[in-house]
Amino acid sequence: MEQEQGVATNIKELVRSYYEMWNEGDFKKADKLMHDDIQFLSSLGDSMEGLEAFKSYAAFIMEAFPDLYHAVEILISEGNRASAYVMYTGVHKGKLFNIEPTKKRIRYNGATFFTIDEGKIAKIRVLGDRYTLYRQLGVERFDQTENEPAKEQER
């Protein structure tokens, strides 16, 4: 039992380090935290594989929300898996898909599920409340088949 508790503590520390990386905007740390072939599914619907693809996605998000902050409210681990309930906050200062910068402050919740392998993060699945995010950015209509707000139809 003691060894299991130590592994759980290490997994929680790894996940906390992941969020520190985001909050600091220092994605060089991803090299130590994540597998080279990381599998990542974002709450915005993007799916990618590989460390460089993840870093590119992170740069895209940080360009849209340069002060994005991840506040971990709940962190649970069992075996080689962990989950976190997170509050995301920031100001929309860069283009996000087809949404021009609004300078609006955002605040929405999400849950993230991690799989750890050989002491590094191997898989991440994020389920964020993107509808609350889009509403806060002033988007009122969503395309059910796309990962982004619907574009207005020309009349």
C-alpha positions in Angstrom: 0.0 0.0 0.0 2.8 2.4 0.9 4.4 1.9 -2.6 1.0 2.5 -4.3 0.6 5.8 -2.4 4.1 6.9 -3.5 3.3 6.2 -7.1 0.0 8.1 -6.8 1.9 11.0 -5.2 4.4 11.0 -8.1 1.6 11.0 -10.7 -0.1 13.9 -8.9 3.2 15.8 -8.9 3.6 15.1 -12.6 0.1 16.4 -13.3 0.7 19.5 -11.2 3.9 20.1 -13.2 1.9 19.8 -16.4 -0.4 22.7 -15.2 2.6 24.7 -14.0 4.0 24.4 -17.5 0.8 25.8 -18.9 0.6 28.6 -16.3 4.2 29.6 -16.9 3.9 29.2 -20.7 7.2 27.2 -20.6 6.5 24.4 -23.0 10.2 23.3 -23.1 9.2 21.5 -19.9 7.0 19.2 -22.0 10.1 17.3 -23.1 10.6 16.1 -19.5 6.9 15.7 -18.7 5.5 14.0 -21.8 6.3 11.1 -24.1 7.5 12.0 -27.6 4.4 10.3 -29.0 1.9 11.9 -26.6 -1.7 11.5 -27.6 -3.7 14.7 -26.9 -7.4 15.5 -27.4 -8.3 19.1 -26.6 -11.6 20.4 -25.4 -11.8 22.4 -28.5 -12.0 19.2 -30.6 -8.4 19.1 -31.8 -6.7 15.7 -31.7 -3.0 15.3 -32.2 -0.1 12.9 -31.6 3.5 13.8 -30.8 5.3 16.3 -28.7 5.9 18.9 -31.5 2.1 18.8 -32.4 1.2 19.4 -28.8 3.7 22.3 -28.5 2.2 23.9 -31.7 -1.3 23.6 -30.2 -0.1 25.1 -26.9 1.4 28.0 -28.8 -1.9 28.6 -30.7 -3.8 28.6 -27.4 -1.3 30.9 -25.7 -1.5 33.3 -28.6 -5.2 33.6 -28.2 -5.0 33.7 -24.3 -1.5 34.9 -23.3 -2.5 35.0 -19.6 -4.4 31.7 -19.6 -4.4 30.2 -16.1 -5.3 26.7 -15.1 -6.5 26.4 -11.5 -6.6 22.8 -10.4 -9.6 22.4 -8.0 -9.6 18.6 -7.7 -6.8 16.1 -8.5 -7.3 12.3 -8.2 -5.1 9.5 -9.3 -5.4 5.7 -9.3 -3.0 3.3 -10.8 -1.4 4.9 -13.8 -4.2 7.4 -14.4 -5.1 10.8 -13.0 -8.0 13.2 -13.5 -8.2 16.9 -12.7 -11.1 19.3 -12.5 -9.8 22.7 -13.6 -11.0 26.3 -13.8 -9.6 28.1 -16.9 -9.3 31.9 -16.8 -7.7 34.5 -19.1 -8.3 37.3 -21.5 -8.9 36.7 -25.2 -6.2 38.8 -26.9 -5.5 36.7 -30.1 -7.4 35.0 -32.8 -9.1 31.7 -31.8 -10.2 29.8 -34.9 -12.5 32.3 -36.7 -13.0 34.5 -33.6 -11.1 37.7 -33.6 -9.7 39.0 -30.3 -12.5 40.3 -28.1 -10.4 41.4 -25.1 -13.1 39.6 -23.0 -12.2 37.8 -19.8 -13.1 34.1 -19.9 -13.8 31.7 -17.1 -14.9 28.1 -17.7 -14.5 24.6 -16.2 -13.1 21.4 -17.6 -11.9 17.9 -16.6 -8.7 16.3 -17.9 -7.8 12.7 -17.9 -4.2 11.6 -18.0 -2.5 8.2 -18.6 1.0 7.9 -17.4 3.5 5.4 -18.8 7.1 5.0 -17.6 7.0 8.2 -15.5 5.7 10.5 -18.3 2.4 11.6 -19.6 1.3 9.3 -22.5 -2.3 10.4 -23.1 -4.3 13.5 -22.3 -8.1 13.9 -22.9 -9.6 17.3 -22.0 -13.3 17.8 -21.7 -13.9 21.6 -21.3 -17.1 23.5 -21.3 -16.4 25.1 -24.7 -20.0 26.3 -25.0 -19.5 28.5 -22.0 -16.2 29.7 -23.4 -17.7 30.6 -26.8 -20.7 32.4 -25.2 -18.3 34.5 -23.1 -16.6 35.4 -26.4 -19.9 36.5 -27.9 -20.5 33.5 -30.1 -24.2 32.7 -30.1 -24.4 29.9 -32.8 -22.5 26.7 -33.0 -22.0 24.3 -36.0 -22.7 20.8 -34.7 -20.4 19.2 -37.2 -17.3 21.4 -36.6 -15.0 22.1 -33.7 -15.5 25.8 -33.8 -18.3 28.3 -33.8 -20.4 28.5 -36.9 -19.5 31.2 -39.4 -22.3 33.6 -40.3 -24.1 32.9 -43.5 -24.0 35.6 -46.2 -27.4 36.9 -47.1 
